[in-house]
Amino acid sequence: MISTSIDTQSSMSFEDMQANAAGATVLLKSMANETRLLILCQLAHSERSVSELLEIIPLGQSALSQHLAILRRERLVTTRREGQSVYYALSSVEVRAIIGTLYQLFCDCG
């Protein structure tokens, strides 16, 4: 079940909220692309290599690499190299929480 309550008694100042809103906007803009969102959803299940992502998501390698570069630049994903393979994973609990919430809202049919 998704909690819809917001702590309205927060003592955060407007200036702090404004700074946090700017950061949230950058994060949400990076996610506001269907392909990048699909990539993030796949990474929410487990770390994946580029070749694994190519098998799942119908894109050419160049297009996938461009989307992964944006996700890396915006620090939504991390990478690790094993031999010639590069593996991608979600970078933070915040990203995982947002993807989890979106999954519950739009993908969880149960």
PAVEXVO-372311 format. One record per residue (C-alpha): y, x, z; residue in three letters. Coordinates in Angstrom, 2 decimals. Each point is the difference from the previous one (the first is absolute). Last residue first. Example, Ala and Ser with C-alpha at 12.3 -4.5 7.8 and 13.67 -1.06 7.14 Angstrom:
// residues 2
<<-1.06,13.67,7.14>,Ser>
<<-3.44,-1.37,0.66>,Ala>
***
This chain:
// residues 110
<<-7.74,-1.77,-7.99>,Gly>
<<2.04,0.41,-3.18>,Cys>
<<1.76,3.12,1.22>,Asp>
<<1.98,1.16,-3.02>,Cys>
<<3.55,-1.35,0.27>,Phe>
<<1.12,-0.30,3.62>,Leu>
<<-2.69,2.11,1.66>,Gln>
<<0.30,2.70,-2.67>,Tyr>
<<3.78,0.01,0.33>,Leu>
<<-0.36,0.47,3.76>,Thr>
<<-2.49,2.83,-0.44>,Gly>
<<2.25,1.69,-2.59>,Ile>
<<2.90,-0.17,2.47>,Ile>
<<-2.12,1.28,2.89>,Ala>
<<-1.48,2.86,-2.08>,Arg>
<<3.50,1.09,-1.06>,Val>
<<1.12,-0.03,3.64>,Glu>
<<-3.18,1.78,1.16>,Val>
<<0.92,2.87,-2.27>,Ser>
<<-0.72,1.97,-3.14>,Ser>
<<-2.50,-2.14,-1.86>,Leu>
<<-2.58,2.25,-1.63>,Ala>
<<-0.32,1.91,-3.27>,Tyr>
<<-2.63,2.54,-1.01>,Tyr>
<<0.55,2.72,-2.60>,Val>
<<-3.13,1.37,-1.65>,Ser>
<<-0.29,3.51,-1.44>,Gln>
<<-1.56,1.46,3.13>,Gly>
<<1.00,-2.30,2.83>,Glu>
<<3.74,-0.59,0.04>,Arg>
<<1.74,-2.20,2.51>,Arg>
<<2.69,-2.55,-0.59>,Thr>
<<2.22,-2.27,2.05>,Thr>
<<1.29,-3.42,-0.94>,Val>
<<3.08,-2.10,0.74>,Leu>
<<2.20,3.09,0.21>,Arg>
<<2.59,-1.25,-2.53>,Glu>
<<-0.71,3.02,-2.19>,Arg>
<<-3.74,-0.49,0.41>,Arg>
<<0.16,-3.69,-1.01>,Leu>
<<2.21,0.92,-2.96>,Ile>
<<-2.41,2.77,-1.05>,Ala>
<<-2.94,-2.41,0.32>,Leu>
<<1.73,-2.39,-2.41>,His>
<<0.60,2.79,-2.53>,Gln>
<<-3.57,1.26,0.37>,Ser>
<<-1.37,-3.48,-0.69>,Leu>
<<2.07,-0.21,-3.19>,Ala>
<<-1.22,3.41,-1.19>,Ser>
<<-3.64,-0.72,0.86>,Gln>
<<-0.02,-3.22,-2.00>,Gly>
<<-0.14,-3.20,1.96>,Leu>
<<-2.59,-2.69,0.74>,Pro>
<<-0.29,0.48,3.79>,Ile>
<<-3.50,0.44,1.42>,Ile>
<<-1.48,2.88,-2.03>,Glu>
<<3.39,1.75,-0.16>,Leu>
<<0.29,-0.25,3.80>,Leu>
<<-3.35,1.76,0.40>,Glu>
<<1.11,2.75,-2.42>,Ser>
<<3.24,0.49,1.95>,Val>
<<-1.99,0.38,3.20>,Ser>
<<-0.07,-2.68,2.65>,Arg>
<<0.56,-0.24,3.77>,Glu>
<<-1.27,-3.29,1.30>,Ser>
<<0.54,-3.76,0.08>,His>
<<3.79,0.25,0.39>,Ala>
<<-0.05,2.41,-2.95>,Leu>
<<-1.08,-2.81,-2.30>,Gln>
<<2.82,-2.21,1.26>,Cys>
<<2.47,2.86,-0.50>,Leu>
<<-1.10,0.40,-3.62>,Ile>
<<0.30,-3.75,-0.60>,Leu>
<<3.51,0.07,1.49>,Leu>
<<0.93,2.90,-2.25>,Arg>
<<-1.20,-1.96,-3.02>,Thr>
<<1.82,-3.21,0.95>,Glu>
<<3.29,1.72,0.79>,Asn>
<<2.05,-0.85,3.06>,Ala>
<<-1.71,2.58,2.24>,Met>
<<2.60,2.69,-0.62>,Ser>
<<2.77,-2.57,0.37>,Lys>
<<-1.52,-1.07,3.34>,Leu>
<<0.10,3.52,1.43>,Leu>
<<3.55,0.69,-1.18>,Val>
<<1.14,-3.36,1.39>,Thr>
<<-1.69,0.69,3.34>,Ala>
<<1.96,3.23,0.33>,Gly>
<<3.30,-1.75,-0.70>,Ala>
<<-0.94,-2.79,2.40>,Ala>
<<-0.62,2.60,2.72>,Asn>
<<3.52,1.37,-0.42>,Ala>
<<1.47,-3.52,0.06>,Gln>
<<-2.04,-0.94,3.07>,Met>
<<1.30,3.10,1.77>,Asp>
<<3.57,-0.93,-0.92>,Glu>
<<-0.57,-3.59,1.15>,Phe>
<<-1.13,1.27,3.38>,Ser>
<<-3.58,-0.33,1.15>,Met>
<<-0.32,-1.86,3.30>,Ser>
<<-2.81,-2.17,-1.29>,Ser>
<<0.01,-3.53,1.43>,Gln>
<<-0.85,-1.46,-3.40>,Thr>
<<-3.52,1.42,0.19>,Asp>
<<-1.45,-1.47,-3.17>,Ile>
<<-2.86,-2.48,-0.10>,Ser>
<<-1.99,-0.53,-3.18>,Thr>
<<-3.24,1.49,1.24>,Ser>
<<-2.69,0.01,-2.65>,Ile>
<<-3.44,-1.27,0.87>,Met>
***
